Amino acid sequence: MKQEYRSLAVAIAVILIAVAFTALPALAQQITGVPGSPSATTTITGKQLPAPDPKFGGVIKDDALQSKPWWAPRIVPPKGAPNVLLIITDDAGFGVPSTFGGVIPTPAMDRIAKEGLRYNRMFSTALCSPTRAALITGRNHHSAGFGVISEQSTGFPGYNSIIGKDKATIGRILLDNGYSTSWFGKDHNTPAFAASQVGPFNQWPTGMGFEYFYGFVGGDANQWEPNLFRNTTQIYPFLGKPPGTWNLVTAMADDAIDYMTRIHQTDPSKPIFIKYAPGATHAPHHPTKEWVDKISAMHLFDDGYEKLRERIFENQKKLGVIPKDAKLAPWPANMLKPWDQLTTDEKKLFIRQVDVFAAYAAYNDHEIGRVIQAFEELGKLDNTLVIYINGDNGTSAEGGPLGTPNEVAFFNGLNMLPAEIQLKFYDVWGTEQTYNHMSAGWSWAFDTPFDWFKQNASRLGGINQNMVVSWPARIKDKGGLREQFVHVIDVVPTILEASAIKAPEMVDGIKQAPIEGTSFLYTFDAKNAKAPSRHKTQYFEMFGQWALYEDGWMLSTKVNRAPWEVVGPANPDPLNNQVFQLYNLTKDFSQTDDVAAQYPQKVKEMRAKFIAEAKKRQIFPMDASVAARIVAPRPNITAGRTEFVYTRPMVGLPQGDSPFILNASYTFTADIEVPQGGAEGMIVTSGGRFAGYGFYLLKGKPVWLWNLVDLERLKWEGPDVLTPGRHTVEFDFKYDGLGAGTLAFNNFSGVGRPGTGTLKVDGKVVDTKTMPKTLPMILQWDESFDIGSDTLTGVNDADYQPPFTLTAKLNKLTIKVDRPQLSPEDIKKLEAAMRNNKMSE
């Protein structure tokens, strides 16, 4: 009887498991082990995430001896599901890697190409956050709320930098289907207003399905001293290390290798998903000296950027990664000075700039190679799907024609620093002393065979990346070339198809929006090497520049703004106020022959189709502004507040969640107690070496300092050392301008205006200065707002070195911000000026 009873119990358990995980055909569900035993596993339909808990399948009597225990089976992916290593580099155009004809050595990418496939039509969105949102959700960037980067988000569904709950990421889908999931490097998909320790953390990697995160939050980071997080806790592994000895590019490879090894040793059967997103080659370009010396010794760039472009172009034809009849557009001499017209200083500076960029790219690929090699050493590479995407957009030109030692200056409209001034940074270019970017001439060359750059969504130089893919267990056409149209939204459905996991219909009780990408798994088979692209139609839009691809044809708006032109009135009607161009990419690989005049009806049809896409994908309202959106109001924890009170030290509050004082009047008042023997240290600071402010005691004297993008420092200082006892030190600033409200009228007249600062001690004025210009847009974004000490870099190395802890007792710090309000008369004038601008256009 007991045996029959047990057999019946097992049968019931099997039935209950099947009921609990219904939706796939019976044979599709894969169960291992004895149902109910601790070792049992099962796959799930994936229709609903998380999968509902199965009913208890054992037997419960009054006593344990008569009862039958039962364990819910562990959820595992389908048999044969591969590990996935998803690599995406930053700000790298088609002509950067040696794999696709570039002169910069990228042996790790070469290795994957040799073992797998090369793709020459992988497309991005033209900008960082948007591409990354599309990559992890399988939806278009506007559909996912990322029409622009998170630091420029605005209060519209396509632009709010919030990935909706109806768009579960690939991390979440794989996690709930039994994968270990992780994210290393750049996280540019957490809203800037949700990046503090207040949270919420649902838009951090750990809240979007990635169990483990090691990286930085934001668009870029100082690779020597980054704002680094493990999960949601800020960490400082570089503290105490000699300058130039610790670098995030190596550290994140180390951490990824440690992670995958720990997971494998703990459970070798569990597949791993890693999103690997290094900061390279986004500015600042921060390679190690070893790599700079290696590249400099190769003399790759001595004959200038035009010759470099020609060399890359010929290499690409020899490799067969572009057609033999592809053309190069003329060099844009009216915008980028030809090499032979540069001064000696400019040539010297520009070569240094590009050597450091190339070293950064090569260094980054080397570290990626270490991660790939670790998969092999664990015996996992054969069943690992490696997707290595070169660039989340084209090469960045945000350094402007001359480059810059400080990218923060670019975002504040300062991007034409003469070479003779920049040469002062020659010996430290790429070290912790610079936040460097290179001349846009190199960027144009690194986008070969295309033209234009990152940000330019209507040109292939901004959106046509390249990619290599390997999966030894599946891909046998080693070294093959694939020319099908592929977009970053296609990566999620490809990974799901490769792992035999279905996209969920419900996640956390919320119906999921359809995945908008198309799997390119079909291209893995040699028989489909020349198969037609299955991804037929794709729109592009960024900052009011837009395009539509349809089955080989591409409608593009003519570029009307260089990427370094960020300050100034924007195109008021980006949908219609355009010059339209048409290209047949099946015959014109590099987008050089405009045939719009020959096919006016085609232009009309494709414009209509773009509008249909715009309505469907949350592209409206279109906005061509760039810098203006940096200071747009957002729902951060400071929104609506004019007074902030702090009673004890705290550090690490990011720029997006700290008091914003630009383009406003403000007062900082600190109530402190100086001990016997005097005091020094930081009272409050925001920003760092490359832009910011600090209020501190220096050798006992109160100081307020403005660091104006590392080009100038303006200091207010009390003449006397503070005596022991209680004091009130105050800095009051009166702003002379209309404020950021003018930006709503496409007018920059209210920002970056002068003002007068007054330093007081115990109510007495001790120093007054007028600032002829103020920062209009942003402080150093990868540095935080700190009270009582200074994390990462300081605002003035000549005065102190972090942490510069305050040795006085802080009783209270009060900050009051008085933002200018536009009067009815101001509004009338601004409206009239806006109308006049529209009429003149």
Secondary structure, DSSP 8 states (H G I E B T S, - for coil): -HHHHHHHHHHHHHHHHHHHT-SS-GGGS-EESSTTSTT-EE----SEES-------SB--SSGGG-B-----EE---TT--EEEEEE-SS--TTSBGGGT-SB--HHHHHHHHHSEEEEEEE--SSHHHHHHHHHHSS-TTTTT-SS-GGG--SSTTTS----TTS--HHHHHHHTT-EEEEEEEE--S-GGG-STT---TTSGGGTT-SEEEEEESS---SSS--EEETTEEE-TTTTS-TTS--HHHHHHHHHHHHHHHHHHH-TTS-EEEEEE--TTSSS----HHHHHHHHHHT-STT-HHHHHHHHHHHHHHHTSS-TT-------TTTS--GGGS-HHHHHHHHHHHHHHHHHHHHHHHHHHHHHHHHHHTT-GGGEEEEEEE-SSS---TTTTT-BSBHHHHHTT-----HHHHGGGGGGTTSTT-B-B--HHHHHHHTTTS-S-TT-TTSHHHHEEEEEEE-TTT--STTEEE-S-EEGGGHHHHHHHHTT----SEETTEE---------GGGGSGGGTT---S--EEEEEETTEEEEEETTEEEEE---S-TT--SS---S-TTTSS-EEEEETTT-TTS----TTT-HHHHHHHHHHHHHHHHHTT--S----SHHHHT----STTTT--EEEE-S-EEEEEGGGS---TTSEEEEEEEEEE-TT---EEEEEEEETTEEEEEEEETTEEEEEEEETTTEEEEEE-SS---SEEEEEEEEEEE-S--GGGGGGT--TTSS--EEEEEEETTEEEEEEEES----S---TTSEEEESS--SS-S-TTT--TT----SEEEEEEEEEE-----HHHHHHHHHHHHHHHHH-
